Amino acid sequence: MSSDAHNLPDDIDALRALILAERAAAKIELSLSAAKLAARLVEIEHLKMVLAKLRRQRFGQSSEKLDAEIHQLDLWVDDAEIALATDAVKAASEAQAQSQQQPPSKPPRKPAVRKPLPDHLPREVVVLEPTITCRCGDASCRTKIREDVTEVLEKLPSQVKVIRYIRPIYACRACEMVTQAPAPDLPILKGRPGPGLISYIAISKYCDGLPLYRLSKMFEREGVEIERMVMADWLGHLAWWIDPIVEMIAAHVFGSPVIHADDTPIKVLAPGRGKTITGRFWNYVVDERPWAGLRAPAALFRYSPDRKGERPQEHMAGFTGFMHADAYAGYKELYTPRIDGAPHIFHVACMAHARRYFIDVFEATKSPVAAEALRRIGQLYEIEAEIAGKSAEVRLAERKARAVPLLTALKSWLDAEQKRLSKKSAIGKAIQYSLGRWDALVRYTSDGRLAIDNNPAERALRTIAVTRKNYLFLGSDEGGRRAAAIYTIVESAKLNGLNPQAYLADVIDRLAKGWPRSRLAELMPWTWAATRAAEAAAATAAVSAAAA
């Protein structure tokens, strides 16, 4: 409603009614403008968070599509912020308040310390004698005072060699018999590759991320032609040999009372479609070292062509205990109570996931609420750093005394902040993520064997994250299952401090030579080193006995 000076009523009551009506209309218009402004601010905050996520995910990539998306988001945020620019004084005061609540900066990085070169490396000794410059010219007068030693680490070109097995055939005229040594036991019957070559190809592809076509080019530079399809066939034989080892690792992992679970996508070539579909690698990790447990660490990988909830249910059939995992809905069936009312698997949520939401918000908006949440969560991680490696009993006592009060205060604070913040905002969603699964987040304080986060499973997936950037996709579902088996061997060997290439080469060599299945336990990643040490000791004792 509007009016001009020439049409104002002469009656006082009518004039009063007109003024009140205009005020009401202005109030309604102001409320609508405030609502629109709040919506635009929420949109800006959301776009900033998405932009921050994309920038973090961009590490190591050069995707033009991602570049364009980030650039477009930058333009959107700039236009929205210009349209909704706030008072400069208010912005300065808010910035000052936020700077006071920002998490402390990281300590300066310590300079690298030069470590001595390993003793097991072969040494080539080069003595650099000085030129005689003394006036007497008599070399016999010289006396060595001391010597300076400089060790230089050198890398020689890799060497591919041919092992020629010659098997003479002998005939006895008297007995009319012909004798010959049996053919060597090789991983591939009548094949050319030795166990070391097969192991090298497997580790190069599944650990170092070198596609087979690239490996083929590298061999070609050394004068050896090995086609990609031939190497793929060799890896298929390798997967067959190590299958019993993988299944024993699976039994070892699912026999633990506490496991870490996670999954990651992988592109798989769809036959006949000319495009790829998204498969899934699932990993299950046991690592009792943080609480001084006796079970050796190990990682199991499984492949599936999709991410349906029945996949982890199939993998974990019969497992009972605690499972560290994210909030994937497909896991919910695992936590369903049994007939007797007790869940056969207890979910332990990941505090690192909850913290990541606040990190995204803080990096995008410098929110003081996110900064405070990160400070409080950081106190919990400080406690975990102090009790790492101690017994489960000590860890439980420390958490009850120190972590539980902090978590109680954190929940009260999050409840209060949630009431005053919009649930649609980025910070509101971050708070809701934590409160929505609070019982699972704090379950780690009920048992000293549990961890505050699911980082062991996430670390085990890093190898896949690196290698899939190079070979882009798997050729088939069978290739996915084969890759999962090799990833299991590689990651389990690494968790036990082994060189995965040396371990894999020795294991397939032993299996090809008829290692009995009853002694497979001696070839597990956590027993292999002891097996070799025992064999070396027995050989030394035999030599000593023969010499005596």
Helices and strands as residue ranges (DSSP letters): G 5-7, H 12-57, H 64-83, H 88-101, G 139-141, E 169-172, E 177-180, H 195-206, H 212-221, H 228-254, E 258-270, E 275-286, G 289-291, E 298-304, H 310-315, E 321-324, G 329-335, E 345-348, H 351-365, H 368-387, H 392-398, I 399-403, H 404-420, H 426-436, H 438-441, G 443-446, H 455-460, H 462-471, E 473-474, H 477-495, H 500-512, G 517-523, H 528-547
